[in-house]
Amino acid sequence: MSSSKRKFSYSDGSLMKLGDALCIFAERDLTEMILYGYDQPRIDAIKAKIAAFKNFPPDQYFAGLMMEATQIKNQSVAAMSEVAEGIVRRAEIHFKKGSARAQSFGWTGYITQTDNSKVATCRLVLKMGTERLAELAAYGLTNALLLDLEAKISAATEAITAKQMSVAQRDLNVQERIILGNELYSELVNLAATGKHIWKNKNHAKHKCYIMYPNIPNMETVTGTVAPHMIHQPSVSVTSEENKIELILEKGKVMVYFSPDPTDPPAGGMPVVEVTPLKPLRTTAAQLKWSEENFRLLLKNDDATESAVFRVVVRG
């Protein structure tokens, strides 16, 4: 999902706390820091980056908008499908179910089709219904019904596009947040290194203030919440079958799986793992059937009232 990866292995919240603390120490030691270019305006610029990172809307916000668009899309596709199925049913009564003419409406296998394929099928139903209007009028097919289907096809098409745009926008926002975090992390590494250099062999207590706990390469940690009846994609990058995945819940229960779309329920045949506070997940991307097409790690919360609070770590 992400073309950018976090350069820091700890959570976004930990990065914010680290930034606040280092700026406090740098301002305390301003007399010494200014000799290395860290005057008050430069420290203020770092504080501004921390504030921008804090104020950037959390991923749950954009995921919520995406799920709202998905709900509208599902309702629009269902409304379109209901009208189209009624027309097909009339054709099956008149032409006999399974006949060549009935099958020419293209309804076979409709339930398993993708949203875009369903729109294409409903356009065929509209075309065939228009051509067979005179024959099917005795079974209740009217021009008004065909116009209704045409309107619902348009509405469904718009809703599908809006949903796709919301997914793309959410992905862009995830990228922007990662970039902000990486830029902030680089600033803090330099600030901490400067503070350690100043107080090395001079003041152990002040030197200790600038020690950052070790960053683990190729490791990402993301914390968050999955709201009731929601599907959430943590903003970690799973890029190969060898990636190791650890998921720990503080509360709640989620189903974990990979999908190409961030709003899809588990697909048939795909591994799905239940995770609870007493049953954490430690696995590999390969075991969950990750692929370049099936690359989004999803957490699905089926509970009607309780949110799930998680921490996910990806290594490799």
N, C-alpha and C positions, 0 to 999 in steps of 0.2 A: 504493500500500500504506500509506504513512504519512500520517496527518493532521497530524503535526508534522514539520518539517524542521530540520536542523541550522542553527544561526545562525553556525557557524564553518566555514571552508572547509578546514581541515586535519584530519588524522586524529585519532581518539580518543587514540591513543598520544601524539601530539604535544601534545595538550591536557593530558594528565597530566604530561608532562615540563615544560611551561610552568608549570603550577600549582605543581609542586614547587620550581622555580627561583624563582618570584616570592615564595613564602612564605619561602624562605631569605633572600632579599634584604630582605623586609619585617621579618623578625625581626632581621636585622643593623642595620636602620635604625629600630628600634622607638622610639627616643627622638624621632625626627622624625615617624614615622608616627602616634604616639599623639596628636599635636596635631590630627590629622584623623580621629580616631575609630578608628584601627586599633590598638587595644590588643591584648595577647596573647590574650585570650578571642576577640576577633573574628577574629584570624589563625588561631587553633585551629579556629574554626567553618569557615573556608575549607578548612583541612587535612582536616577531617572530610568535607567534600563531595568533596574529591579522593579520599579513601580509599573513600567510598561508590561513586564512579564506577569506581575501580580494581577494587573487589571485586564489582561487579555482574557476574553471569556473562556471558561473551561470547556473541555471537549463535550461534556454532557449537554451543554447548551446547544451546540451545533448538532449533536446527535439527536436531541429532542426535536429540533426543527425538521431534521431528516425523517424522523419517524412520523411526524405530523403529515409531511408530504406523502409518505408511504401509505398512511391510513386513507388519505383523500384519493390516492391512486387506486388503492384496493376497492374502495367504495365505487369509484367511477367505472372500473373494469367490471365489477360485479353487476352494476346497473346495466351496462352495455350487454353483458353476457345474457342477462335474464331476458331482455327484449329479443335478442338474436335467437336464443333457444326457443322462444315461443314461436318464432317464424319457422324455424327448422321443424318443430313439432308439427305444425300445420302441413308442411311438405311431406313429412313421414306418414301422416294420416292419409293424404291424398295419393301420394305416389307409392306408398308402402315402404316401411322401414327396411333398409338394406338394398333397395332398388338403385339402379344407376342414377336416376333423376334425383332421388333423395340424397344420395351420396354426393351429388354434384354441388350441394350446399357446403361441403367441406367440413362438416361438424365432427367427423370421426376423430377421436383422440383429443378433443378440444380441452378437456380438463387438465391435461398434462402440458399444454403449450405455454410458452413464455408470454408475457404481457404483449409484446410487439406482435407475436404470432397470432394471438387472440384478436388483436385489432385487424390484422390482415384477413383472418377468417371471417370476422364480422363484416368486413367490407365485401367479401364474397357473398355472404348471406344477403346483404343489402342488394347487391347486384342481381343475384338469382331471384330474390323476392320481388324485385322490381320487374324483372322479365316475366315472372310467373304470377303476377298480381291478378290477372283475369282468371286464371285457373284456381287460385287459392282464395279468391274473394268469398266463396261459399263457406270457407272454413274460418272466416274472421279476419283475414289479412286485408288491411286497408292502407291507403296512401298515408294516412296520418300515422299509422304504426311504422311504416318505412321511414317517414320523416323523423319520428322519435328515435329510431335506431341510428339514423344519420347524425342526429344531434348528440346522441350518447357516444358514438364513435369519436366525434370531435372532442367531446369533453374528456374521454378516456385518453385520447392521444395527448392532449394538453397536460393532463395529470401525470402521465408517464414521463413526459419531457421535464415537467417541474420536479418530479422526484429524482430523475437522473441529474438535473442541475443541482439539487440539494446535496446529493452524494458528492458531486465534484466540488462544490463549495466547501463542504465539510472537510474533504481531503486537503484542499488548499489551506484551510484554517489550521489543520493539524500541522502542516508543513511550516506555516508561519510561526506557530508556537514553538516548534522544535528549533527553528532558526534563531528566534529570540533567546531561547534557553542556551543554545550553543554559544551565541555571541556574549551573553552574560557570563557563562562559565569561563570563557577565555579571558575575559576581563578580571574575573575573580582569581584565576590561577596566577596571573601576573601580579595582582595586588598582594596576594598572599606570599608569593615568592619574594617580593620586595620587602615586606614586613619581616619575613624570616631572615633575610640577608641583613637588615638593619640591626636586629637584636641578637644575631648569632654570636655566641660567646660573650655577650654583654649583659643580657637580662633574660634569664630562662623563662620567667613567667610571661613576659611580653612576647618572646619568641614563640611560646606555646600557643598564644592567641591566634597566630597566623597559620597554624598547621591544619591543613585540610585532610580529612580522612581519605584513605587511598581510593583512587578512581580505578575501577576494573575495566580494562579495555573490552570492547565488543560485548558489553552488558548494558541493558536498559531496564529501568524499574519505573513502573507506572502504577499509581494508586487512583482509586476512583469509586464511583457508586453506580450500580445498575438499578434504575427505578423499577417499581412494580410493573409487570406486563411489558417490559421493554427488552430490546436487544441492543447491546452496546459493543462497540469495537474499541478496545484499548489502543492507544496510539503508540504501540510498539511496532518495530519492524521485524517481521519474520520473513527471511529471505532465502532460506534453504532448508532442506530436510534435516540437516544436522543441528539446527538450532534447538537448544534445550529450553523448555518452557516450565516455569513454576508458577502456580496460581494458588494463593492463600486467601481465604475469606475470613473477615472479622465477624461477619454475620450474614445470614441469608443463605440462599442456595442458587446456583446457576448451572446451566448446561453449557459445555464448552465444545466448540467445533470450528471448522474452517468453512468458509463460503466465499464465492466470488462477489457477492453483493452484501453490503453491511446491514441490510434489513431483512435478509431471508431467514426463515426457520431452517432447521437442519434438513438437508436433502437426503432422500432415501439412499441407503448404502454407505453413507458417510459416518465415520465414528463420532459418537457423542458421549461425553464424559460428564457425569454429575459431580459437582464439587460442593462441599459444605465445610464449615469451620473445622469439623472433625475429620474431614476427608479431603486434604489438599491434593492438588494435581502436580505431579512431577513426571514429565514425559518429553518426547521429542516431536518436532514438527512432522517427521515421517510417520510416527505412530498415529497421528491425527489426519494423515493423508493430505498434508500440505502439497501444493503444486503452484506453479507460476500463475495459473488461472484461478486456483482455489486458495488465495493467499491471505484472506482476511480472518484473523482470529476473533471469534465472536463469543460473547457471554449473554445467555438468554435467561432472563428472570421471569418465571411463570407465576410467581406469587402475586396475589391480588393486592396485598397491602404492604408487605415488607420489602425494603430496598436491600440489595446485596452490596456490601462494602468489601472491596478487593485490593489485592496487591499482586501484580503480575511482573515476573522477571523473565527476560529473554536473554540467553547467552549464546554466543557464537556468531 
